[in-house]
């Protein structure tokens, strides 16, 4: 389904739901800014886009095939941009990446997505509030949309950071063996985020550095703002990955120390039992001429000897913190 909104940069008035057949005529008017949002596109929708906006068949093909790498490609009269919106869903905070394809021209913006994109609603609301800057054209609208996507990465990273703090409490407090599984899950999420964020630096670097006739220089400051946010997000991801590596090392260290303590305790218990068993073994030998065999208090003496040896070893091992 194609939803269209048109803004007149002179009168500051919006026009909703332009017929698909009239989009090309409206785009020919310099004072008109057209936004066409295509949700869950069909083959007919792609044909209409190619016909009305004269998009290159390669960009349409990339748009049809999902799971594209974040990128920007320059075609005659427009840019084709791919980026991802990230969201944690479900009770277990499963990371979901939703692909958004953008066709950005001098006075039009076309967004194509098969899943709901929250940033679309945010950009639409802000666009109605920023009509005093309508002279910046579609570049301003693209900024509102992409900035909403990039800004949503930071709260998501804050959630992951808080989860990492909880993991540290689980490791150094009540040691939880399930923390290792959670560490690997967060590590995987950060890896997916990094794959979606790192290429965006090249995307906006291209929009900023390449000499392009589509937008005025005044529009570049908006793309520079997004580029700065992307750098901040990328640095935060790298920092969290380093912290996660430290958390992993701490988990393995704590686990190793706990294993050492268990081995020390088992060794101490075995030593005590072995010493007591030694005495019992000696007096368990059935020789006829053992001095204590005929002694009236021989049995009590053996028990007391085992008790004294056992207590002595216990006190010593407790003192050296093996127990």
C-alpha positions as CSV (number, residue, x, y, z in Angstrom):
1,X,0.0,0.0,0.0
2,X,1.3,3.4,-1.0
3,X,0.6,6.4,1.3
4,X,1.5,9.8,0.0
5,X,1.8,13.2,1.6
6,X,2.7,16.4,-0.2
7,X,4.0,19.7,1.3
8,X,3.9,23.0,-0.5
9,X,7.0,24.8,0.6
10,X,5.5,28.2,-0.1
11,X,2.0,27.9,1.4
12,X,3.2,25.4,4.1
13,X,0.1,23.3,3.4
14,X,-0.1,19.5,3.3
15,X,-2.0,17.4,0.8
16,X,-2.9,13.8,1.7
17,X,-3.2,10.7,-0.5
18,X,-2.1,11.9,-3.9
19,X,-3.2,9.4,-6.6
20,X,-0.3,7.2,-7.7
21,X,-0.8,8.3,-11.3
22,X,-0.3,12.0,-10.4
23,X,2.9,11.6,-8.4
24,X,5.2,12.2,-11.3
25,X,3.4,15.4,-12.2
26,X,3.5,16.7,-8.7
27,X,7.2,16.0,-8.4
28,X,7.9,18.2,-11.4
29,X,6.8,21.2,-9.4
30,X,9.8,22.6,-7.5
31,X,7.8,23.9,-4.6
32,X,6.3,20.5,-3.9
33,X,7.8,17.9,-1.6
34,X,6.4,14.4,-1.9
35,X,6.7,11.6,0.6
36,X,5.5,8.2,-0.5
37,X,5.5,5.5,2.1
38,X,5.1,1.9,0.8
39,X,4.3,-0.6,3.6
40,X,4.4,-4.3,2.8
41,X,4.9,-3.6,-1.0
42,X,3.5,-5.8,-3.7
43,X,4.7,-6.3,-7.3
44,X,2.2,-3.7,-8.5
45,X,3.6,-1.2,-6.0
46,X,7.2,-1.7,-7.3
47,X,5.9,-1.2,-10.9
48,X,4.2,2.1,-9.9
49,X,7.3,3.3,-8.2
50,X,9.5,2.6,-11.2
51,X,7.0,4.3,-13.5
52,X,6.2,7.4,-11.5
53,X,9.7,8.2,-10.2
54,X,11.7,6.6,-13.0
55,X,13.8,4.6,-10.6
56,X,16.6,2.4,-12.0
57,X,15.8,-1.3,-12.1
58,X,18.9,-2.2,-10.0
59,X,17.6,-0.1,-7.1
60,X,14.2,-1.6,-7.4
61,X,15.7,-5.1,-7.5
62,X,17.7,-4.3,-4.3
63,X,14.5,-3.1,-2.7
64,X,12.7,-6.3,-3.6
65,X,15.4,-8.5,-2.0
66,X,15.6,-8.0,1.7
67,X,18.6,-8.3,4.0
68,X,20.7,-5.8,2.1
69,X,23.8,-4.4,3.7
70,X,23.4,-0.8,4.9
71,X,24.6,1.3,2.0
72,X,24.0,4.3,-0.2
73,X,24.0,4.2,-4.0
74,X,23.9,7.2,-6.3
75,X,21.6,7.1,-9.3
76,X,20.6,9.7,-11.8
77,X,18.6,12.2,-9.8
78,X,18.3,10.3,-6.5
79,X,20.1,8.3,-3.8
80,X,19.1,4.8,-2.8
81,X,19.8,4.2,0.9
82,X,19.4,1.1,3.0
83,X,19.4,1.2,6.8
84,X,17.9,-0.7,9.7
85,X,15.7,0.1,12.7
86,X,16.5,-1.9,15.8
87,X,14.1,-2.9,18.5
88,X,14.0,-5.3,21.5
89,X,10.9,-7.4,21.5
90,X,9.4,-10.2,23.6
91,X,9.9,-11.0,27.3
92,X,13.5,-12.1,26.6
93,X,14.5,-8.8,24.7
94,X,15.1,-10.5,21.4
95,X,16.8,-8.1,19.0
96,X,14.9,-7.4,15.8
97,X,16.3,-5.5,12.9
98,X,13.8,-4.0,10.4
99,X,15.0,-3.0,7.0
100,X,14.1,0.4,5.6
101,X,14.8,1.3,1.9
102,X,14.9,5.0,1.0
103,X,14.8,6.7,-2.3
104,X,15.9,10.3,-1.8
105,X,15.6,12.9,-4.5
106,X,15.7,16.7,-4.6
107,X,12.0,17.1,-3.8
108,X,10.7,13.6,-3.0
109,X,11.3,10.8,-0.5
110,X,10.1,7.3,-1.0
111,X,10.3,4.8,1.9
112,X,9.7,1.1,1.4
113,X,9.5,-1.5,4.2
114,X,7.8,-4.8,4.8
115,X,7.6,-4.4,8.6
116,X,6.3,-1.5,10.7
117,X,8.9,1.2,11.2
118,X,8.3,3.4,14.3
119,X,10.5,6.2,12.8
120,X,8.0,6.7,10.0
121,X,5.4,7.9,12.4
122,X,7.9,10.0,14.3
123,X,9.2,11.7,11.1
124,X,5.6,12.4,9.9
125,X,4.7,14.1,13.2
126,X,7.9,16.2,13.2
127,X,7.5,17.1,9.5
128,X,4.2,18.7,10.3
129,X,5.8,20.7,13.1
130,X,8.9,21.8,11.1
131,X,7.0,23.5,8.3
132,X,8.9,26.7,8.9
133,X,12.0,24.9,7.4
134,X,10.2,23.6,4.4
135,X,12.7,25.4,2.1
136,X,15.3,22.7,2.9
137,X,13.2,20.3,0.8
138,X,13.3,16.5,1.1
139,X,16.7,16.7,2.8
140,X,15.0,17.9,6.0
141,X,12.4,15.1,5.8
142,X,15.2,12.5,5.2
143,X,17.0,13.9,8.3
144,X,13.9,13.6,10.5
145,X,13.4,10.0,9.4
146,X,17.0,8.8,9.7
147,X,17.7,10.7,12.8
148,X,14.7,9.1,14.5
149,X,16.2,5.7,13.6
150,X,19.7,6.4,14.8
151,X,18.5,8.1,18.0
152,X,16.6,4.9,18.9
153,X,19.8,3.0,19.1
154,X,21.0,4.8,22.2
155,X,18.1,3.8,24.5
156,X,18.5,0.2,23.2
157,X,22.2,0.3,24.2
158,X,21.3,1.7,27.6
159,X,19.1,-1.3,28.1
160,X,21.9,-3.7,27.2
161,X,24.3,-1.7,29.5
162,X,21.9,-2.1,32.4
163,X,21.6,-5.8,31.6
164,X,25.4,-6.1,31.7
165,X,25.4,-4.5,35.2
166,X,22.9,-7.1,36.4
167,X,25.2,-9.8,35.0
168,X,28.1,-8.5,37.0
169,X,26.0,-8.6,40.2
170,X,25.0,-12.2,39.3
171,X,28.7,-13.1,38.8
172,X,30.2,-11.4,41.8
173,X,27.2,-11.9,44.1
174,X,25.3,-15.1,43.9
175,X,27.2,-16.9,41.2
176,X,24.7,-17.8,38.5
177,X,25.9,-20.4,35.9
178,X,23.2,-19.1,33.5
179,X,25.0,-15.8,33.3
180,X,27.3,-17.3,30.7
181,X,24.4,-17.9,28.3
182,X,23.2,-14.3,28.8
183,X,26.7,-13.0,28.1
184,X,26.8,-14.8,24.8
185,X,23.3,-13.6,23.9
186,X,24.2,-9.9,24.5
187,X,27.5,-10.4,22.7
188,X,25.5,-11.7,19.7
189,X,23.1,-8.7,19.8
190,X,26.0,-6.2,19.9
191,X,27.6,-8.0,16.9
192,X,24.3,-7.6,14.9
193,X,24.1,-4.0,15.9
194,X,27.6,-3.3,14.9
195,X,27.0,-4.8,11.5
196,X,24.1,-2.4,11.1
197,X,25.8,0.7,12.4
198,X,29.3,0.5,11.1
199,X,28.4,0.8,7.4
200,X,26.2,3.8,8.1
201,X,29.3,5.8,8.7
202,X,30.2,5.3,5.1
203,X,26.7,6.1,4.1
204,X,26.6,9.5,5.6
205,X,30.2,10.2,4.9
206,X,29.2,9.8,1.2
207,X,26.3,12.1,1.6
208,X,28.5,14.7,3.3
209,X,31.7,14.5,1.2
210,X,30.5,13.9,-2.3
211,X,29.6,16.9,-4.5
212,X,26.0,16.4,-5.1
213,X,23.5,18.7,-7.0
214,X,20.5,17.4,-5.1
215,X,20.7,19.4,-1.9
216,X,21.9,22.8,-0.9
217,X,24.9,23.2,1.4
218,X,22.6,24.3,4.2
219,X,21.1,20.8,4.2
220,X,24.5,19.1,4.9
221,X,24.4,20.3,8.5
222,X,21.5,17.9,9.2
223,X,23.3,15.0,7.7
224,X,26.4,16.0,9.8
225,X,24.2,15.8,12.9
226,X,23.2,12.2,12.1
227,X,26.8,11.3,11.3
228,X,27.9,12.6,14.7
229,X,25.2,10.5,16.4
230,X,26.3,7.4,14.4
231,X,29.9,7.9,15.6
232,X,28.6,8.1,19.2
233,X,26.5,4.9,18.8
234,X,29.5,3.1,17.2
235,X,31.8,4.1,20.0
236,X,29.2,3.0,22.6
237,X,28.9,-0.4,20.9
238,X,32.7,-0.8,21.0
239,X,32.8,0.2,24.6
240,X,30.1,-2.3,25.6
241,X,31.8,-5.0,23.6
242,X,35.0,-4.3,25.6
243,X,33.1,-4.3,28.9
244,X,31.4,-7.6,27.8
245,X,34.8,-9.1,27.2
246,X,35.9,-8.1,30.7
247,X,32.7,-9.5,32.1
248,X,33.4,-12.8,30.3
249,X,37.0,-12.9,31.8
250,X,35.6,-12.1,35.2
251,X,33.0,-15.0,34.9
252,X,35.8,-17.4,33.9
253,X,38.0,-16.2,36.7
254,X,35.3,-16.5,39.3
255,X,34.4,-19.9,38.0
256,X,38.0,-21.0,38.1
257,X,38.4,-19.7,41.7
258,X,35.2,-21.6,42.7
259,X,36.5,-24.7,41.2
260,X,39.9,-24.3,43.0
261,X,38.0,-23.9,46.3
262,X,36.0,-27.0,45.7
263,X,39.1,-29.0,44.9
264,X,40.8,-27.6,48.0
265,X,37.8,-28.7,50.2
266,X,37.6,-32.1,48.6
267,X,41.4,-32.5,49.1
268,X,41.1,-31.5,52.7
269,X,38.3,-33.8,53.4
270,X,40.1,-36.7,51.7
271,X,43.2,-35.9,53.8
272,X,41.3,-36.0,57.1
273,X,39.5,-39.2,56.1
274,X,42.7,-40.8,54.9
275,X,44.5,-40.1,58.2
276,X,41.7,-41.5,60.2
277,X,41.5,-44.5,57.9
278,X,45.2,-45.1,58.4
279,X,44.7,-45.6,62.1
280,X,41.7,-47.8,61.6
281,X,43.7,-49.8,59.0
282,X,46.6,-50.3,61.3
283,X,44.4,-51.7,64.1
284,X,42.4,-53.6,61.7
285,X,45.3,-55.9,60.9
286,X,44.7,-59.3,62.6
287,X,48.2,-59.9,64.0
288,X,48.3,-61.9,67.2
289,X,51.2,-60.0,68.9
290,X,49.9,-56.4,68.5
291,X,50.5,-54.7,71.9
292,X,47.1,-53.0,72.0
293,X,45.0,-55.9,70.9
294,X,44.7,-57.4,74.4
295,X,44.6,-54.0,76.1
296,X,41.3,-53.2,77.9
297,X,41.1,-49.7,76.6
298,X,42.6,-50.4,73.1
299,X,39.3,-49.7,71.3
300,X,38.8,-46.4,73.1
301,X,42.4,-45.4,72.4
302,X,42.0,-46.1,68.7
303,X,38.8,-44.0,68.6
304,X,40.4,-41.1,70.5
305,X,43.5,-41.2,68.3
306,X,41.3,-40.9,65.2
307,X,39.3,-38.1,66.7
308,X,42.5,-36.2,67.8
309,X,44.1,-36.6,64.4
310,X,41.0,-35.6,62.5
311,X,40.4,-32.5,64.6
312,X,44.0,-31.4,64.4
313,X,44.0,-31.6,60.6
314,X,40.6,-29.9,60.5
315,X,41.9,-27.0,62.6
316,X,45.0,-26.6,60.5
317,X,43.3,-26.7,57.2
318,X,40.7,-24.2,58.4
319,X,43.5,-21.9,59.5
320,X,45.1,-22.0,56.1
321,X,41.6,-21.4,54.5
322,X,41.4,-24.7,52.7
323,X,38.1,-25.4,54.3
